[in-house]
Each structure stands twice: as C-alpha cells, then as structure tokens.
Amino acid sequence: MADSVSEEMPEAPMPLQQDLTCPVCRAIFRDPVLLPCTHTFCRECLQSSLRFSRRCPLCREEFEEGHDITNRALSSACETFLKHSARFPRSKRPEDTCELHVKPLELYCEKDEAAVCVDCVTQHNTHRLWSLREGAPMCKKELSFKVEIFEKKVESYKKMTQKLSNATEYIKYQAGEAEKQIKAEFDRLHKVLVTEEALRLKALSDEEEEKLADVQKLIKNTNRDIAALNKLIDMLKKEMGDEDLPFLRNFQSLKRKAQWTDEEPRLSDDSLLDMGKHVGALSFQIWKNLQTHVEYYPVVLNPNTASPWLWLNGDLTSVKENSERLATPDNPERFDPCVFVLGAEGYTSGKHRWDVVVGDNPKWVVGVCKESVARKKKFTLSTNRGVWCIGLSKGAYTALTPERTELQVQQRPERIRIKLNVDEGKVSFYDGGTKRHLVTLSHSFKEKLFPIFGPGLHTNPMILAPEKIAIHTS
C-alpha cells in the first residue's frame, strides 16, 4: 500500500532543485558550507575559490578563515532530494525554459551566443545581454554575411566551370593540332614510320583522354560543390526564417555548419597536354629509321607557357607576335601579361647548348630563368629576379643584370648561342655567326632552369636553330 501511494506522489518541484544548487558548479550541493554572508557553496568549490582570495564568490564580501560552517540541514535536504530524484524521474521540461532555473528564456548572451533566463544574469554579469528581439537580428546578420560569401563563391565556381569548359575545348584543339603535326610528319616519312605513327597517336589519345577525364572530374566536383553550397545557403535561409527562440537555440549548431573549407577549383600545373612530348623535335625521335630526314632541335618551345599574344609554329621551333590575343586557358604556367615563352625541358644539371635565330628584329630577349619565375604579373628582367638573359632594345645590346651591363658587338648578330653549365653555375652568350663571346653570367643555381624567349611584338619570327647530328654505333 505504501509503495502504491509513493508511486502516485508528484515529483519534487523544480524551484527546490534551484535552492539546492551550488552557484559555482551548478550541481546539487555536496558537503555544503555556510559563510557569514549567508551564501552557501560546496566545500570543494569554496576551497577552489579561496586559492585566489578570501571573498565570497557571489557577493565578494571578505570573511576570516574558519568562519565557514558545515550546513548539515542543507546537506540532509540535498541527500533526500537526490534519492527522491533517482526514484521519481522528472517530467519533460518545456523547451523554452532554462534547464537550471526553470524560468523562461528571455535574454541573449552575446559572448556565449546562447539564450538565458533572468536568474542566469549572475553567471553572465561581465557579458553583454540583449533581449531576444535584439539578439535574433544580430545572429541573423552574422549568418547573412555567410550567405553572401557563399553566394559569391557560387558565382565564382560557376565562372570556373566556364573556364574549365574552355580548357576542355582547348585540350581538344591541342590534340587536333598535335594530330595534324604527327600525321604530316609521318606522311613525309611514309611507310617506314607506320608502326611508329600508330604508337604516337595512341600516346596522344591516351593523354588527351586522361587530361579530359581530369578536367571533367574537376567540372563534376565543382558542380557538386555548387550544389552543396546552394543546399547550405537554402538551409541557412530556412533556419534564419524560424522564430527567434528556436533560431537562437540552434544558432551555435548553425554556425558550426556554416563553414566551407574546400579548396577553390583550379587547373593543376599539368592539366594541359604535354605538347613537347608529342610533337617537339618529332623527327629526332625517329632518327634511327630515317637518319637522312632527321632534324634535331636541342630545345623546343612549350606552348602551355606561351603568352596569349604569341604564335608558335607546328613543331614548336619558332615564335612570333600574333595579331590578336589567342583564346588560351589561363593555366598556372602561362605567361600573362608578360610576352614570353619557355622551352619544353628544364635542366638541373649538366651542359646544354642551343642557338636562336633573332634575325633583324629590333627587340628581343633570350637566356634562361628559374622555374618559379613570375608568370602572372609584370616584372623587371634581372639576375636578381631569377632571369639570366641578354637582350636588344633601342639599338643597345645589354646583359640584364641589376646595373644593366651594355655589351660591345662588332656587328649585328643574327644568331645567338646560349651555353648553360648548370654544375658550374654559368650561362654564356655568343654571337652564333662569328662565335665571338659576348658575356657570361654566374650564379649558384638551386632550382630547375628553363630556356626563356622574348621575341618582342614583331611579325618576324624568332627561330630555334637545328643542330647537326653525329651518329655513333658500336
């Protein structure tokens, strides 16, 4: 009978729990002690507070050591309450009330970003508090900034998809041009090269497929990111339209969700076809079969680095101004706005030599540069910028050192020879016609070096000269 009556007893009122709660740890009192100012705390909480000062943690009134006394009555009440709470579970608390004080949530703490009740003020006495009506717009404004950022990011991603689509078309164009060059060369060499032609076309097709697949994957991932961003924006807008209190209760969770850490989509450094591998100095690659028909170029040009204002011939051995800006992808390795193009192969060791026919062009630059040279901004050509070159401008031949060393020439050279010795840290320039030494620039090279060509904006091409081939067999 007694058990039946007990089961029907109402649960302990929540205000009682508030009276039995330590203001420091916010839990039911454990071994409560009473101070002269009548405030009570857990003994452990009070001892932790006394390490800093002998003042009441609530009212800050000083008290002498030993004047705190055990509150046995309160301790018994706490034990009874805990037993009662364990036996009779609490009913569900309304969501719009404080978990601790069971009072309506009427204020918003700016620092903690949470809704609080009036009795929570003592815990937030150094924080700035707002009414719910004032707090909700503040939080919505913060999230609206996130929405604006994401919307701009969506627009940026959409523009990138267009660039990626353009890159796709350009890769196809590159593949088409390479195919024409390969077929023309193999037609010239005819039946002896049929097998070699098939192998090279297969290599080109495989790389085209690989590059296109990479770009398509990037397009797919970018579209996926756009969808995810739009979904995130829609979710945030929907939550921002909710009532103030539910919105504020969910604000911290929303803020955590309102993050985007994915990298911006971009073409990788090797996103375009390796044209030098397919068509650069192609005849040399097959010289064993047709020795008398082979021309060897120690350096060929890399069209993926060429300024949009430059035109390269089919086998990548000459460059000149193009009358209109070409619609080339803005890939990372391309020079723009500077009007340069690099050789297809870089060097980290050894000796290398190549000749450049500059003809009667009134302005040009030739030499070598480090791989990390600036590509997307204008810069002054100089050895202290990682460029070791000579050039012709306004009738003067100059070594492009910081102090601009003028070169003495007996006659106008139409051909420049460059000799690079990476191991000794020297790059030397000669008049290719007379073999007369012009200048040697020295440096301790720590980075891969590439031939660099600046033909100027002229219709006469700058041409890479072929080398004689000496064949030795054993």
C-alpha positions as CSV (number, residue, x, y, z in Angstrom):
1,M,0.0,0.0,0.0
2,A,2.8,2.4,0.9
3,D,4.5,1.7,-2.4
4,S,1.3,2.4,-4.3
5,V,1.0,5.8,-2.6
6,S,4.6,6.6,-3.3
7,E,4.3,5.9,-7.0
8,E,1.5,8.4,-7.2
9,M,3.4,11.2,-5.4
10,P,4.1,14.3,-7.5
11,E,7.7,14.9,-8.4
12,A,9.8,17.4,-6.4
13,P,9.1,20.9,-7.7
14,M,11.9,22.3,-9.8
15,P,12.3,25.5,-7.7
16,L,13.5,23.2,-4.9
17,Q,16.3,22.0,-7.2
18,Q,17.3,25.6,-7.7
19,D,17.5,26.2,-4.0
20,L,19.7,23.1,-3.6
21,T,22.1,24.1,-6.5
22,C,25.6,25.4,-5.8
23,P,26.1,28.7,-7.6
24,V,29.6,27.8,-8.6
25,C,29.5,24.3,-10.0
26,R,25.7,24.4,-10.8
27,A,25.2,20.9,-9.3
28,I,23.4,19.8,-6.2
29,F,25.3,20.8,-3.1
30,R,28.0,18.3,-1.9
31,D,29.1,18.9,1.7
32,P,27.7,22.4,1.8
33,V,29.3,25.1,3.9
34,L,27.7,28.4,5.0
35,L,29.6,31.7,5.0
36,P,28.9,34.7,7.4
37,C,27.3,36.5,4.5
38,T,24.7,33.6,4.4
39,H,25.8,32.3,1.0
40,T,26.3,28.6,0.7
41,F,28.7,26.6,-1.5
42,C,30.1,23.1,-1.9
43,R,33.2,22.8,0.3
44,E,35.3,21.8,-2.7
45,C,34.0,24.8,-4.8
46,L,34.7,27.2,-1.9
47,Q,38.2,25.9,-1.4
48,S,39.0,26.3,-5.1
49,S,37.7,29.9,-5.0
50,L,39.8,30.6,-1.8
51,R,43.0,30.0,-3.7
52,F,42.6,33.4,-5.3
53,S,41.0,35.5,-2.4
54,R,39.1,35.1,0.8
55,R,35.9,36.6,-0.5
56,C,32.5,35.2,-1.1
57,P,32.3,34.0,-4.8
58,L,28.9,35.7,-5.1
59,C,28.8,39.0,-3.1
60,R,32.6,39.3,-2.8
61,E,32.4,40.1,1.0
62,E,35.5,39.2,2.9
63,F,35.5,36.6,5.7
64,E,38.0,35.3,8.1
65,E,39.5,31.8,7.9
66,G,37.5,29.2,10.0
67,H,34.2,31.3,9.9
68,D,32.6,29.0,7.3
69,I,30.5,26.3,9.0
70,T,29.0,23.0,7.7
71,N,25.3,23.4,6.7
72,R,24.1,20.0,7.9
73,A,20.4,20.8,7.4
74,L,21.0,21.7,3.8
75,S,23.2,18.6,3.3
76,S,20.4,16.4,4.5
77,A,17.9,18.1,2.3
78,C,20.3,17.6,-0.7
79,E,20.6,13.9,0.1
80,T,16.8,13.5,0.3
81,F,16.3,15.3,-2.9
82,L,18.9,13.2,-4.8
83,K,17.2,10.0,-3.5
84,H,13.8,11.3,-4.5
85,S,15.0,12.4,-8.0
86,A,16.5,9.0,-8.6
87,R,13.3,7.3,-7.7
88,F,10.9,9.6,-9.5
89,P,12.2,10.8,-12.9
90,R,11.3,14.4,-13.8
91,S,8.7,15.1,-16.4
92,K,9.9,16.7,-19.6
93,R,10.8,20.3,-19.2
94,P,9.4,22.9,-21.6
95,E,12.0,23.7,-24.3
96,D,11.6,27.5,-23.8
97,T,12.7,27.4,-20.2
98,C,16.1,27.4,-18.6
99,E,17.5,24.0,-17.7
100,L,18.9,25.2,-14.4
101,H,16.4,27.7,-13.1
102,V,13.2,26.5,-15.0
103,K,12.4,30.1,-15.9
104,P,11.5,31.5,-19.4
105,L,14.5,32.2,-21.7
106,E,14.1,35.9,-22.2
107,L,17.7,37.2,-22.8
108,Y,20.5,36.5,-25.2
109,C,24.2,36.5,-24.1
110,E,26.4,37.9,-26.9
111,K,29.6,36.3,-25.6
112,D,28.2,32.8,-25.0
113,E,25.8,33.0,-28.0
114,A,23.0,31.4,-26.0
115,A,19.6,32.3,-24.7
116,V,19.4,32.7,-20.9
117,C,16.8,33.4,-18.2
118,V,16.9,36.3,-15.7
119,D,18.4,34.2,-12.9
120,C,21.3,33.4,-15.2
121,V,22.4,37.0,-15.2
122,T,24.7,36.5,-12.2
123,Q,26.7,34.0,-14.3
124,H,26.9,36.4,-17.2
125,N,27.5,39.6,-15.2
126,T,30.5,40.6,-17.3
127,H,28.8,39.7,-20.6
128,R,26.6,41.8,-22.8
129,L,23.0,40.7,-22.6
130,W,20.3,41.5,-25.1
131,S,16.6,40.9,-25.3
132,L,15.6,38.0,-27.7
133,R,14.1,40.6,-30.0
134,E,17.5,42.4,-30.2
135,G,19.6,39.2,-30.2
136,A,18.0,37.3,-33.0
137,P,18.6,40.0,-35.7
138,M,22.3,40.2,-34.6
139,C,22.7,36.5,-35.2
140,K,20.8,36.6,-38.4
141,K,23.0,39.4,-39.6
142,E,26.1,37.3,-38.9
143,L,24.7,34.4,-40.8
144,S,23.6,36.7,-43.6
145,F,27.3,37.6,-44.2
146,K,28.0,33.8,-44.5
147,V,25.2,33.6,-47.0
148,E,26.6,36.5,-49.1
149,I,30.1,34.9,-49.0
150,F,28.6,31.5,-50.2
151,E,26.6,33.2,-52.9
152,K,29.7,35.0,-54.2
153,K,31.5,31.6,-54.0
154,V,28.8,30.0,-56.1
155,E,29.2,32.7,-58.7
156,S,33.0,32.2,-58.6
157,Y,32.5,28.4,-59.0
158,K,30.2,29.0,-62.0
159,K,32.8,31.2,-63.7
160,M,35.4,28.4,-63.0
161,T,33.1,25.9,-64.7
162,Q,33.2,28.1,-67.8
163,K,37.0,28.3,-67.6
164,L,37.1,24.5,-67.2
165,S,34.8,24.0,-70.2
166,N,37.1,26.3,-72.3
167,A,40.1,24.3,-71.1
168,T,38.3,21.2,-72.3
169,E,37.9,22.7,-75.8
170,Y,41.5,23.9,-75.8
171,I,42.8,20.5,-74.9
172,K,40.7,19.1,-77.8
173,Y,42.2,21.8,-80.0
174,Q,45.7,20.9,-78.8
175,A,45.0,17.3,-79.6
176,G,43.8,18.2,-83.0
177,E,46.8,20.3,-83.8
178,A,49.2,17.7,-82.5
179,E,47.4,15.1,-84.6
180,K,47.8,17.2,-87.7
181,Q,51.5,17.6,-87.0
182,I,52.1,14.0,-86.2
183,K,50.2,12.9,-89.4
184,A,52.1,15.3,-91.6
185,E,55.5,14.2,-90.3
186,F,54.6,10.5,-90.6
187,D,53.2,11.1,-94.1
188,R,56.6,12.6,-95.1
189,L,58.4,9.6,-93.7
190,H,55.8,7.3,-95.2
191,K,55.6,3.5,-94.8
192,V,58.7,3.0,-92.7
193,L,57.0,5.0,-89.9
194,V,53.6,3.5,-90.0
195,T,54.1,1.5,-86.8
196,E,55.7,4.4,-85.0
197,E,52.9,6.7,-86.1
198,A,50.3,4.4,-84.6
199,L,52.2,4.2,-81.3
200,R,52.5,8.0,-81.1
201,L,48.8,8.6,-81.9
202,K,47.9,6.1,-79.2
203,A,50.1,8.0,-76.7
204,L,48.5,11.3,-77.7
205,S,45.0,9.8,-77.5
206,D,45.7,8.3,-74.1
207,E,47.0,11.6,-72.7
208,E,44.1,13.5,-74.3
209,E,41.6,11.1,-72.6
210,E,43.5,11.4,-69.3
211,K,43.6,15.2,-69.4
212,L,39.9,15.4,-70.5
213,A,39.0,13.0,-67.8
214,D,40.8,15.1,-65.2
215,V,39.1,18.3,-66.3
216,Q,35.7,16.6,-66.5
217,K,36.2,15.3,-63.0
218,L,37.1,18.8,-61.8
219,I,34.0,20.1,-63.5
220,K,31.9,17.4,-61.8
221,N,33.4,18.2,-58.4
222,T,32.9,21.9,-59.0
223,N,29.2,21.3,-59.8
224,R,28.9,19.1,-56.8
225,D,30.4,21.9,-54.6
226,I,27.9,24.4,-56.2
227,A,25.1,22.1,-55.3
228,A,26.4,21.7,-51.8
229,L,26.8,25.4,-51.3
230,N,23.3,26.1,-52.6
231,K,22.0,23.5,-50.2
232,L,23.9,25.1,-47.4
233,I,22.5,28.5,-48.3
234,D,19.0,27.2,-48.5
235,M,19.3,25.5,-45.1
236,L,20.7,28.7,-43.5
237,K,18.0,30.9,-45.1
238,K,15.3,28.5,-43.9
239,E,16.7,28.4,-40.3
240,M,17.0,32.2,-40.3
241,G,13.3,32.4,-41.0
242,D,12.4,30.5,-37.9
243,E,11.1,32.0,-34.7
244,D,13.7,33.9,-32.6
245,L,14.0,31.5,-29.8
246,P,14.2,28.2,-31.8
247,F,16.6,30.0,-34.1
248,L,18.8,31.2,-31.2
249,R,18.8,27.8,-29.6
250,N,20.0,26.3,-32.9
251,F,22.4,29.2,-33.7
252,Q,25.6,27.6,-32.5
253,S,24.9,24.4,-34.4
254,L,24.0,26.5,-37.5
255,K,27.2,28.5,-37.1
256,R,29.3,25.3,-37.0
257,K,27.5,24.0,-40.1
258,A,28.1,27.4,-41.9
259,Q,31.6,26.5,-42.8
260,W,33.3,25.8,-46.1
261,T,36.9,24.6,-46.1
262,D,37.1,23.1,-49.6
263,E,39.7,24.5,-51.9
264,E,38.8,26.6,-54.8
265,P,38.6,24.7,-58.1
266,R,41.6,25.3,-60.3
267,L,43.5,23.7,-63.1
268,S,46.6,21.8,-62.0
269,D,50.0,22.6,-63.3
270,D,50.0,19.7,-65.7
271,S,46.4,20.0,-66.8
272,L,47.1,20.6,-70.4
273,L,48.7,18.2,-72.9
274,D,52.4,17.8,-72.9
275,M,52.9,19.1,-76.4
276,G,56.6,18.9,-76.3
277,K,56.4,15.1,-75.7
278,H,54.1,14.6,-78.7
279,V,55.3,17.0,-81.4
280,G,58.5,18.6,-80.1
281,A,61.5,17.7,-82.2
282,L,59.5,14.8,-83.5
283,S,61.9,13.9,-86.4
284,F,64.7,13.4,-83.9
285,Q,62.6,10.9,-82.0
286,I,62.5,8.7,-85.1
287,W,66.0,9.4,-86.4
288,K,67.1,5.7,-86.2
289,N,64.8,4.8,-89.0
290,L,65.3,7.8,-91.3
291,Q,68.6,9.3,-90.4
292,T,68.9,11.5,-93.5
293,H,65.5,13.0,-92.9
294,V,66.0,13.9,-89.3
295,E,66.4,17.4,-87.8
296,Y,67.4,17.7,-84.2
297,Y,66.4,20.7,-82.0
298,P,68.1,20.7,-78.6
299,V,65.3,23.0,-77.4
300,V,61.7,23.2,-78.4
301,L,59.1,25.6,-77.1
302,N,56.4,24.8,-74.5
303,P,53.1,26.3,-75.8
304,N,51.5,25.9,-72.4
305,T,53.8,28.7,-71.1
306,A,53.4,31.0,-74.2
307,S,51.8,34.4,-73.8
308,P,48.4,34.7,-75.5
309,W,50.0,37.3,-77.8
310,L,52.5,34.8,-79.2
311,W,52.1,32.3,-82.1
312,L,54.1,29.1,-82.3
313,N,54.6,27.0,-85.4
314,G,53.5,23.4,-85.6
315,D,56.7,21.7,-84.5
316,L,57.3,24.3,-81.7
317,T,60.6,25.7,-83.1
318,S,59.7,29.3,-83.9
319,V,57.7,32.0,-82.2
320,K,56.4,35.5,-83.2
321,E,53.7,38.0,-82.4
322,N,50.1,37.1,-83.0
323,S,47.9,39.9,-84.4
324,E,45.1,39.1,-81.9
325,R,45.1,37.7,-78.4
326,L,44.6,33.9,-78.6
327,A,41.9,32.3,-76.6
328,T,44.2,30.2,-74.5
329,P,43.4,28.8,-71.0
330,D,44.7,30.8,-68.0
331,N,46.7,27.8,-66.8
332,P,49.2,28.4,-64.0
333,E,52.4,28.0,-66.1
334,R,51.4,30.5,-68.8
335,F,52.9,34.0,-69.0
336,D,50.3,36.7,-68.9
337,P,50.7,39.7,-69.3
338,C,54.5,39.4,-70.0
339,V,55.2,38.2,-73.5
340,F,57.5,35.2,-73.0
341,V,57.6,31.5,-73.7
342,L,59.7,28.8,-72.1
343,G,61.5,25.8,-73.5
344,A,59.7,22.5,-73.0
345,E,62.5,20.9,-71.0
346,G,64.1,22.2,-67.8
347,Y,67.6,21.5,-66.5
348,T,69.0,20.7,-63.1
349,S,72.5,19.6,-64.1
350,G,74.9,19.1,-67.0
351,K,75.9,21.2,-70.0
352,H,73.4,22.4,-72.6
353,R,73.7,24.5,-75.8
354,W,71.2,25.9,-78.3
355,D,71.1,28.6,-81.0
356,V,68.4,31.1,-81.5
357,V,68.0,33.0,-84.8
358,V,66.9,36.5,-83.9
359,G,67.3,37.9,-87.4
360,D,66.9,41.7,-87.7
361,N,64.2,42.0,-85.1
362,P,64.8,45.3,-83.2
363,K,63.9,44.0,-79.8
364,W,64.3,40.5,-78.2
365,V,65.4,38.7,-75.0
366,V,67.0,35.2,-74.8
367,G,68.5,33.2,-71.9
368,V,67.4,31.1,-69.0
369,C,65.2,31.5,-66.0
370,K,64.4,29.6,-62.8
371,E,61.2,27.5,-62.8
372,S,59.5,29.7,-60.2
373,V,59.8,32.9,-62.2
374,A,56.7,35.2,-62.0
375,R,54.1,34.2,-64.6
376,K,51.0,36.2,-63.8
377,K,52.4,39.7,-63.2
378,K,54.8,42.1,-64.9
379,F,58.4,42.1,-63.5
380,T,61.8,43.5,-64.4
381,L,64.1,41.1,-66.1
382,S,67.2,40.8,-64.0
383,T,69.5,38.2,-62.5
384,N,68.2,39.1,-59.0
385,R,64.7,38.1,-60.2
386,G,65.9,34.6,-61.4
387,V,66.4,35.5,-65.0
388,W,69.8,35.3,-66.7
389,C,69.4,36.9,-70.1
390,I,70.7,39.3,-72.7
391,G,68.5,41.4,-74.9
392,L,68.4,44.0,-77.6
393,S,66.3,47.2,-77.1
394,K,66.6,50.7,-78.7
395,G,69.7,49.6,-80.6
396,A,71.7,48.6,-77.4
397,Y,72.7,45.0,-76.6
398,T,72.5,44.5,-72.8
399,A,73.2,41.9,-70.2
400,L,70.1,42.1,-67.9
401,T,71.9,42.4,-64.6
402,P,70.6,44.9,-62.0
403,E,73.1,47.5,-63.2
404,R,72.3,46.7,-66.9
405,T,75.7,45.9,-68.4
406,E,76.0,47.0,-72.1
407,L,77.6,44.6,-74.5
408,Q,80.1,45.6,-77.1
409,V,79.4,44.0,-80.5
410,Q,81.3,44.5,-83.7
411,Q,78.4,43.7,-86.0
412,R,74.7,43.0,-85.5
413,P,74.4,39.3,-84.6
414,E,71.6,37.5,-86.3
415,R,72.1,34.3,-84.3
416,I,72.7,34.0,-80.5
417,R,74.3,30.9,-79.0
418,I,73.5,30.1,-75.4
419,K,75.7,27.7,-73.4
420,L,74.5,26.6,-70.0
421,N,76.7,24.8,-67.5
422,V,74.4,24.1,-64.5
423,D,77.0,22.4,-62.4
424,E,79.5,25.3,-62.7
425,G,76.7,27.9,-62.4
426,K,77.4,29.7,-65.7
427,V,75.3,30.7,-68.6
428,S,77.3,32.2,-71.5
429,F,76.2,34.0,-74.6
430,Y,77.9,34.1,-78.0
431,D,77.4,35.6,-81.5
432,G,76.3,32.4,-83.2
433,G,77.7,33.6,-86.5
434,T,81.2,34.7,-85.5
435,K,81.4,32.5,-82.4
436,R,82.5,35.6,-80.5
437,H,81.9,35.6,-76.7
438,L,79.5,38.3,-75.5
439,V,79.1,37.8,-71.8
440,T,79.0,35.1,-69.1
441,L,76.6,35.3,-66.1
442,S,77.4,33.3,-63.0
443,H,75.2,32.1,-60.2
444,S,74.8,29.2,-57.9
445,F,71.7,27.6,-59.4
446,K,69.4,26.0,-56.8
447,E,66.3,25.5,-58.9
448,K,65.4,23.9,-62.3
449,L,66.3,26.2,-65.2
450,F,64.3,26.7,-68.4
451,P,65.3,28.4,-71.7
452,I,63.3,31.6,-72.0
453,F,62.4,33.6,-75.1
454,G,61.0,37.0,-75.6
455,P,60.6,37.7,-79.3
456,G,59.1,41.1,-78.9
457,L,55.9,42.1,-80.7
458,H,57.2,41.6,-84.2
459,T,56.0,39.7,-87.3
460,N,59.4,38.3,-87.9
461,P,59.8,35.0,-86.0
462,M,62.4,34.1,-83.5
463,I,63.6,30.7,-84.7
464,L,65.3,27.8,-82.8
465,A,68.1,26.5,-85.0
466,P,68.5,22.8,-85.5
467,E,71.8,21.0,-84.6
468,K,73.8,18.7,-86.7
469,I,73.5,15.1,-85.8
470,A,76.5,12.8,-85.3
471,I,75.6,9.1,-85.2
472,H,77.9,6.6,-83.4
473,T,77.2,2.9,-83.3
474,S,79.1,0.1,-81.8
